[in-house]
Structure formats: C-alpha cells, structure tokens
C-alpha cells in the first residue's frame, strides 16, 4: 500500500511564469522536499494543464509525488500522483474511482478531528489540518490548535499534514505535537534561497527522527 511521505510538502505559488515556477520547484526539490502540491486557482485551463504536466515530469526525476490541489480532472489529465481535496471539491470516493488505487488522495480537515476520521474511513491517504498560524495566502483562515494535533496523532492512522503560516521558527512545535508533514508555501518560495530554505526545513525532520 502506498504511504504518503512525511517531511516538507511544498505548495506552489500561483504564477503565469511557468519557467520560473519550474526553477523554483526544482530548487525546492534539490533542497529535499518530500512532495509538491500544485496550487493554481486561475481560470487559465491551458496554463494549468501545462504547468501541472511539467511539474509531474520534474517531480518524477526526484522521486517526489506531485499532487494537484482541488482539481480532480486536472490531476487525472496531467498524470499527477494524486489530488488534494477540500470540503467543496469532489468526493474522496469519486477521486479514488477516477485515479485508482495507486494514487494519493489527501483531504483538508481544517480544525476538525471528526472530518479527519471520516476522511480516513473514506480512504484518504493523508489528512491536513490548519491554519495553524497567520498565513499570507489565507490571512483570515480560522486557526487550528496544537491540541488538535495531539488528539489526531492518537486516533488518526494515516499521515497528518499541518498547514498555514509555517516557518522554520514555529515548525518544531507542530512536529512535537504529532504532525508528520509540513505544508509550506511562503517560507519556502518567498525565501531568498529556496534550496537553502528547503534544506533547513528538511533538517527539522532529521533532528526529530534522531530524538
């Protein structure tokens, strides 16, 4: 059975500059991120298909899964390694039917352990909680607590991903509370040196495993 990798889960910035996006993701992969999620809310279907397909090929070279945010059809068309679904997207069951048993299906569970348990029962390969901290991407998002992570770690059997305003400084508390993965956008792609930022975040997991 596939297991979603723990570690740094890079969420891509939205941009029309495909060449720059690929260079940024390449730097993050070189720095050791475990997985990449393509996130683009634009209505430019051609751009999104091109970028997703290019990212799939790039991630394959590093042995990292490329997950498409929200768009099940795009994940299928681009040959992505999975899809990440929110509350208002396609159902987990539909995603599994379309993508098959050998792709990852992740679920946003916001601040709800009940949602996570339901997602797990429906076949999700990982669950994501957030937002844990103020995020430039979603500044008004409701906050999840460290207590939620502690509770989830005791009950949820699939990998747990934390998201929302995660930095090198606040990440250790999330790992200590039970997160298996950290979904990061700004702390990675807004950094002056993306590869170094990825390496520094990745080092947190090496330290955690040695404790």
Secondary structure, DSSP 4 states (H G I P E B T S, - for coil): ---PPPEEEEEPPP-S-HHHHHHHHHHHHHTT-SEEEE----S-HHHHHHHHHHHHHHHHHHT-EEEEES-HHHHHHTT-SEEEE-TTS--HHHHHHHH-TTSEEEEEEET-HHHHHHHHHTT-SEEEEE--S--SSSTTPPPP-HHHHHHHHHH--SEEEEESS--HHHHHHHHHHT-SEEEESHHHHTSSSHHHHHHHHHHHHHHHHH-
